[in-house]
Amino acid sequence: MTVHVKLNCYAALLRRPCCVSVVVTIGLLLSCFAPTAGAQASSQPSPGKVSATIPAMQPPVMDNGIFYHVLLDQFEGRTSGPDNNFRWDGEAWIGTDMNRLWLKSEGFLSNSQVSDGDQEALYDRPIPRMKYFDAQVGVRADFDSDPSRTWAAIGIEGLAPYFFEFSPTLYISDGGHIAGRITGFYDVLLTQRLIAEPEAELNFYSKDDPARKIGSGLSDIDTGVRLRYEISRKFAPYIGFAFNGKYGNSASYSRKAGETTSDPRFVFGIRLWY
C-alpha cells in the first residue's frame, strides 16, 4: 500500500512541467559532481597504508649518518703550594651509530717534562645484547719525556648500572708486557648546572719497566672529585681535589728519582665539549 502511494505521488509531480524541470536539473548536477567526488575520494590515501611514492620523503631512520663528538674532560692546573703541574685528559670520536673511530689523549706536564703521556686510536662498535657498552680495539702509544712504548689495546666502554661510566682496557706489548687500566666516574647533579664528579683511574702492569719507572702489580692511582658549574652545557669551569699515588716497585723507582709517591693537590680548570 505504501509503495503505491509513493508511486502515485511521483507520478503526480511529474505531470507538472515545473516539477519535471526541477528533477531534470538536479539529475544533471548530480551527474556532473559525482565523478569529481569519486576521484577525490580515490586520491586520498587509505588509512593504515604508508605512501611510498612521494619522492621528497626521507627514510625514517638514518643509521649511516656521520656524527662526531669532542670532549676535553680535564684541562687543569694542579698545585700543592710550592709545586705545580698541568694535567690534560680528552677524547674524540667520529663515525656512525655502529662504527666509530675514537682518539684519546692524557698526560702530565711538570717542569717542562711530560709524564704518563698516553695516546690511543681505537675502533669502536656496540656489543650485541649488552646495552650501553661498546667494544674497542686499537693501538696505544706512550709518548712523553721517557722512552716510548707501543701497545695493542682491547677493552670496553659504556654506562654501567646507576649511570656509572666504566672503562676497563687490556694492553699487550712485546716482550710479554701486559698492562691493564680501569677508569670510572659518576656525575652527581646538585642542581641543573652545579655537578660533582668523582673519578678514578687505576693502572696495572705484569712486568717492571725501570726506564719508565713502572713496577709490576698495581702501579699507580689517579683519583679525585671535581665540582663544576656549567655556564653552558659545552663550557664548565671547575675546582676540586686530586690524589696521585704510586705503589710497589713504581713507588721505589719514584723514590730513587727523588719524586713523591703520595701527591694530594688542589685542582682548577675547565671542561669543554663540542
C-alpha positions as CSV (number, residue, x, y, z in Angstrom):
1,M,0.0,0.0,0.0
2,T,2.8,2.4,0.9
3,V,4.7,1.7,-2.4
4,H,1.5,2.5,-4.4
5,V,1.1,5.8,-2.5
6,K,4.7,6.8,-3.3
7,L,4.4,6.0,-6.9
8,N,1.2,8.0,-7.2
9,C,2.9,11.0,-5.6
10,Y,5.9,10.8,-8.0
11,A,3.5,10.5,-11.0
12,A,1.5,13.5,-9.8
13,L,4.7,15.5,-9.5
14,L,5.9,14.5,-13.0
15,R,2.6,15.7,-14.5
16,R,3.5,19.3,-13.6
17,P,6.0,20.9,-16.0
18,C,7.8,22.9,-13.3
19,C,8.5,19.8,-11.3
20,V,9.8,18.0,-14.3
21,S,12.3,20.8,-15.0
22,V,13.5,20.7,-11.4
23,V,14.0,17.0,-11.4
24,V,16.0,17.2,-14.7
25,T,18.2,20.0,-13.3
26,I,19.0,18.0,-10.2
27,G,19.9,15.0,-12.2
28,L,22.3,16.9,-14.4
29,L,24.0,18.5,-11.4
30,L,24.4,15.1,-9.8
31,S,25.9,13.6,-12.9
32,C,28.5,16.4,-13.1
33,F,29.7,16.3,-9.5
34,A,29.6,12.5,-8.9
35,P,32.8,11.7,-10.9
36,T,34.7,14.6,-9.2
37,A,33.8,13.4,-5.8
38,G,34.7,9.9,-6.6
39,A,38.1,11.0,-8.0
40,Q,38.8,13.0,-4.8
41,A,37.9,10.1,-2.6
42,S,40.1,7.7,-4.6
43,S,43.0,10.1,-4.4
44,Q,43.0,10.1,-0.6
45,P,45.4,7.5,0.9
46,S,43.7,4.7,2.7
47,P,44.2,4.5,6.5
48,G,47.0,2.2,7.5
49,K,48.8,2.4,4.2
50,V,52.2,4.3,4.0
51,S,52.6,6.4,0.9
52,A,56.0,5.3,-0.5
53,T,55.6,7.0,-3.9
54,I,56.4,10.6,-2.7
55,P,59.9,11.4,-3.9
56,A,60.5,14.1,-1.2
57,M,60.0,11.7,1.7
58,Q,63.2,10.5,3.6
59,P,63.7,7.1,5.2
60,P,62.5,7.2,8.8
61,V,65.9,6.1,10.2
62,M,69.3,7.3,9.2
63,D,71.7,4.6,10.5
64,N,74.6,5.6,8.3
65,G,74.8,9.3,9.2
66,I,78.3,10.6,10.2
67,F,78.5,12.2,13.7
68,Y,81.3,13.4,15.8
69,H,82.0,14.5,19.4
70,V,85.0,16.1,21.1
71,L,85.4,16.2,24.9
72,L,88.2,17.9,26.9
73,D,87.3,16.4,30.3
74,Q,90.3,17.6,32.3
75,F,92.2,20.7,31.3
76,E,93.6,21.7,34.7
77,G,96.3,23.0,36.9
78,R,97.3,21.1,40.0
79,T,99.0,22.7,42.9
80,S,100.3,21.6,46.3
81,G,101.5,25.1,47.2
82,P,105.3,25.1,46.3
83,D,104.9,22.7,43.4
84,N,102.6,22.9,40.4
85,N,101.8,20.8,37.3
86,F,99.4,20.6,34.4
87,R,97.1,17.7,33.6
88,W,95.1,17.1,30.4
89,D,92.6,14.3,29.5
90,G,90.5,14.3,26.4
91,E,88.8,12.2,23.8
92,A,87.1,12.5,20.4
93,W,85.1,10.2,18.1
94,I,83.7,10.3,14.6
95,G,81.5,7.7,12.8
96,T,78.1,6.2,12.6
97,D,75.9,4.6,15.3
98,M,77.6,1.3,14.5
99,N,81.2,2.1,13.6
100,R,83.3,4.8,15.2
101,L,86.9,5.9,15.4
102,W,88.0,7.0,18.9
103,L,91.0,9.1,19.7
104,K,92.2,9.5,23.3
105,S,95.0,11.5,24.9
106,E,96.1,12.2,28.5
107,G,99.2,13.1,30.4
108,F,101.0,15.4,32.9
109,L,103.3,18.4,32.3
110,S,105.7,19.4,35.1
111,N,108.9,21.4,35.0
112,S,109.0,21.2,31.1
113,Q,108.8,17.3,31.4
114,V,105.9,15.3,30.1
115,S,105.0,12.1,32.0
116,D,102.3,9.4,31.7
117,G,101.7,10.5,28.1
118,D,99.1,8.2,26.6
119,Q,97.7,8.4,23.1
120,E,95.2,5.9,21.7
121,A,93.4,5.3,18.4
122,L,90.6,2.7,18.7
123,Y,87.9,1.2,16.5
124,D,84.6,1.2,18.4
125,R,81.4,-0.9,17.9
126,P,78.4,-1.7,20.0
127,I,78.3,-5.1,21.8
128,P,75.2,-7.1,20.8
129,R,72.8,-8.0,23.7
130,M,74.9,-5.8,26.0
131,K,73.1,-2.5,26.5
132,Y,75.1,0.8,26.7
133,F,78.5,-0.8,26.2
134,D,80.9,-0.7,23.2
135,A,83.8,-2.9,22.3
136,Q,87.1,-1.1,21.4
137,V,90.2,-2.4,19.8
138,G,93.2,-0.5,18.6
139,V,96.7,0.8,19.5
140,R,98.1,2.8,22.4
141,A,101.4,4.8,22.2
142,D,103.2,6.2,25.3
143,F,104.8,9.4,24.0
144,D,106.3,11.6,26.7
145,S,109.8,12.5,28.1
146,D,110.5,8.9,28.9
147,P,111.3,6.1,26.4
148,S,108.2,5.4,24.2
149,R,106.2,2.2,24.2
150,T,103.6,0.8,21.9
151,W,100.7,-1.5,22.9
152,A,97.8,-3.3,21.3
153,A,94.6,-2.3,23.1
154,I,91.3,-4.1,23.6
155,G,88.6,-3.1,26.0
156,I,85.0,-2.0,26.6
157,E,83.5,1.4,27.5
158,G,80.0,2.3,28.5
159,L,77.4,3.1,31.1
160,A,77.1,0.7,34.0
161,P,74.0,0.4,36.2
162,Y,73.2,3.5,38.1
163,F,74.7,5.6,35.3
164,F,78.3,4.9,36.3
165,E,80.7,5.4,33.4
166,F,83.1,2.4,33.3
167,S,86.0,1.6,31.0
168,P,88.4,-1.4,31.6
169,T,91.1,-1.9,28.9
170,L,93.8,-4.5,28.4
171,Y,97.1,-3.6,26.7
172,I,99.7,-6.1,25.2
173,S,103.2,-5.2,24.2
174,D,106.3,-7.1,23.0
175,G,108.5,-9.0,25.5
176,G,105.5,-10.3,27.3
177,H,104.5,-7.0,28.8
178,I,100.8,-6.8,29.7
179,A,99.0,-3.8,31.3
180,G,95.5,-3.1,32.4
181,R,93.6,0.1,33.1
182,I,90.3,0.7,34.9
183,T,88.7,4.1,34.8
184,G,85.3,5.2,36.0
185,F,83.4,8.3,37.0
186,Y,79.9,9.4,38.1
187,D,78.1,12.7,37.7
188,V,76.2,13.9,40.8
189,L,73.7,16.6,39.9
190,L,73.5,19.0,42.8
191,T,71.5,21.4,40.6
192,Q,70.9,21.5,36.9
193,R,74.2,23.4,36.5
194,L,76.2,22.5,39.5
195,I,77.7,19.0,39.2
196,A,80.1,17.0,41.4
197,E,82.1,14.3,39.6
198,P,84.1,11.7,41.5
199,E,86.5,9.8,39.3
200,A,89.3,7.2,39.5
201,E,92.0,5.6,37.3
202,L,94.0,2.5,38.2
203,N,96.9,1.1,36.2
204,F,98.4,-2.4,36.5
205,Y,101.5,-4.0,34.8
206,S,102.7,-7.5,34.6
207,K,106.4,-6.7,34.5
208,D,108.8,-4.0,35.7
209,D,109.8,-1.3,33.3
210,P,112.6,0.7,35.0
211,A,113.1,3.0,32.0
212,R,109.6,4.4,32.6
213,K,109.7,4.0,36.4
214,I,106.9,1.4,36.3
215,G,106.7,-1.6,38.6
216,S,104.7,-4.7,38.3
217,G,101.3,-5.1,40.0
218,L,99.2,-2.1,40.9
219,S,101.4,0.7,39.7
220,D,99.5,4.0,40.3
221,I,96.2,5.5,41.1
222,D,94.9,8.9,40.0
223,T,91.6,9.9,41.7
224,G,89.7,12.9,42.9
225,V,86.5,14.8,42.8
226,R,85.7,17.9,40.8
227,L,82.9,20.4,41.3
228,R,81.9,22.2,38.0
229,Y,79.4,24.9,37.1
230,E,78.0,24.6,33.6
231,I,77.7,28.1,32.3
232,S,76.5,26.3,29.2
233,R,76.4,22.6,28.5
234,K,79.6,22.9,26.5
235,F,81.6,25.1,28.9
236,A,82.2,24.5,32.6
237,P,84.9,25.8,34.9
238,Y,85.6,23.6,37.9
239,I,87.6,23.3,41.1
240,G,88.4,20.1,43.1
241,F,90.8,17.8,44.8
242,A,93.0,15.2,43.2
243,F,95.3,12.5,44.5
244,N,98.0,10.6,42.7
245,G,99.7,7.7,44.4
246,K,102.3,5.2,43.3
247,Y,102.7,1.7,44.7
248,G,105.0,-1.3,44.7
249,N,108.1,-1.0,42.6
250,S,106.7,2.1,40.9
251,A,107.0,3.8,44.3
252,S,110.6,2.5,44.7
253,Y,111.6,3.9,41.3
254,S,110.0,7.3,42.2
255,R,111.8,7.5,45.5
256,K,115.2,6.8,43.7
257,A,114.4,9.6,41.3
258,G,113.6,12.0,44.2
259,E,109.9,12.1,43.4
260,T,107.0,11.8,45.8
261,T,104.8,8.7,46.0
262,S,101.8,10.4,47.5
263,D,100.7,13.6,45.9
264,P,97.4,15.3,47.0
265,R,96.7,18.6,45.2
266,F,94.1,21.3,44.7
267,V,92.9,21.5,41.1
268,F,91.2,24.2,39.0
269,G,90.4,24.0,35.3
270,I,87.8,24.0,32.6
271,R,85.7,21.3,30.9
272,L,84.8,21.7,27.2
273,W,82.9,19.6,24.6
274,Y,81.7,20.1,21.1
